[in-house]
């Protein structure tokens, strides 16, 4: 699911009244072209291929400005900030095996739980995150139907048990650094 406005990066930047620099346009184009929700380092690597003299500081500064203007969104991840060129309302599915983030249509009100908030709190937006294993990882790393020495019951205590993404931050950071 990639629902991005029809305007080009240059048109979108002109509409905000910001200067149209080559680095800014390339950064926006790289983020919008990616379905991987790239980190600043990934964006820097791709932009630098086309603009060798760009600095990492320039990439960070422009990413923050583009997010503030609503041309892309920032999302926190255990490995750092990731950027999304899809500004339409949508949710995310994160594969706990490969770390890839997928856009999925917004879940809608049927999954939304009304939060119990103290008096004076006002909800401005909500975000739903799904965690699991993507189809590719399920096919590639599917555990055997019955674990060795097991009875086919739960995988608790077996080497096949997967930890939750927030419990295994070090391995996620290691996977992110390999991309």
N, C-alpha and C positions, 0 to 999 in steps of 0.2 A: 504494500500500500504506500504509494508516494503521491500525496496530494500537495502539490506546490503551486503557488500562483503562477499564472501564465507569463507574467512579466519577467524579462531577463534581469540578470543581476544589475546591469547598467541602468535599466529603467527604474528598478526598485530603488537604487541608490539616488538617482536624480530626484525621485519623488520625495525623498526624505530631506532634500536640500543639502546633502553632504557632498563634498568634493568627490569626483569620480577618479580615484587614483588607480593605477594598474594593479597594485598589490591588493587594494580593497576589493576590486572587481574579481580578481582571481580567487581570493579567499572565499568570497560569497559563492562563486561558481563551483569551487571544489566541495564546499559543504553541501550545496544543493544537489550536486551530481552524485553524492555518496549516499548509499543506503546503510552504511556501516556505523553511523553516528560517530564520526572520527573525533579523536582527541586533538588538542592543539599541536602536539608533536606530529601526528599523522598529516594534519593539514599543512604544517610547515614543510614537511618532506615533499608533499605534492606540489605546493606553490613554488618551492625552491627549484624544482625541475624546470619550471618555465621562467622563473625570475630569480636567478642565482644570488643576487645581492640582497634579497629580503632577509630581515633579521627575525629571530623568534619573538623578540619584543614587539615588533611591528605586527606580527600575526596575532599575538595575544591582545594587543591594544585594539586592533580592528575587529576581532571576534567579540570583544566586550561591547564595542560601539554598535556592531551589527545586531547583537542580542538586545541592547537597549532600544534600538530603533524598531524592534519586532521583525527583523528580516530573517532571523534564525532564533533557535532557542537553545539554552544551556540546560544540561541535566547532570546532576552529580552522580558519580559512579564510584565504586570502591577504588578504582584506579585513578580517579581524578575527574576533571570536567570533560564531558562529551558534548558535541554540538549537533544539532538537528536542523536541517534545512526545511523540513516539513513543519510549517507553522499552523496547519489545520488541526482541529481537535482530534486527538488520537491517543491511544495508550501504547504501552511497550511490553514486549515479551523478551526476557533476557535468558539466553541459554546458559545454564550453569556449567556446562561442559566446555564449550568453546568461547563463551563470553560475548558472542555476537548479540546485538540488540536489534529486534525487529519491530517495525511499526505495525500495529493492529488497529482495526476500527475501534472507536471509543465504545466502551462497554455499555454505556447508557445508564439510565436511572435504575434499571432493575437490579444492578449489582451495587449501586451506591448505597452505603449505609449512612444514615443520618448520624453525624458525630454528636456526642454529648460534650458540649463545651461550656466552660464557665460563663457567667453573665458578662456581656460586653464584648464577646468574641464574635467576629463576623467572617465567614468562609468566603474567600474571594475566588478560589479555584480549587480543583481537586486533581489528583494524578493517581492513576491505577497502574501498578507494575505487576506483571505476571512473571514467574520464574519456573523454569522447567528445562527439558531437553528438546532441542530442535529436531526436526525429522532427520537431518543429515547426521547428527551425532547419535541419534537412536539407532540408525542403520549401521553406523561405523563402530560404535562401542556397546552394542547391546549385550548385556550380561547373559550367561546361559540361562535357560528356562529354570533349571534347578541348580543352585549353587553347589559346588563340590562338597560332599558330605552333608548336604542339607536335605530337608524334607519338602522343599518347595514353598516353605512358609515365608516369613518376613526375612528381610535381609539384615536385620539388626545384628550388629557384631560381626558381620561378614566383611570381607574386603570390597564387596560391591556396594556398600552403603555410601551414598553421596552426602556430603555436608551441604548445608544451606549456603547461598552465596555470601551472606554477611558473616558467616563463621569461617570462611576460608579465604580471607582477604589476601594473604600472601601469595597463594597460588593464582588468584585472579590477577594480581598485579604482575606476576611473572608472565602469565599468558598475554597480558596487554603489552608488555615490553617486547615480546617477540613479534608483534604485528607491525 
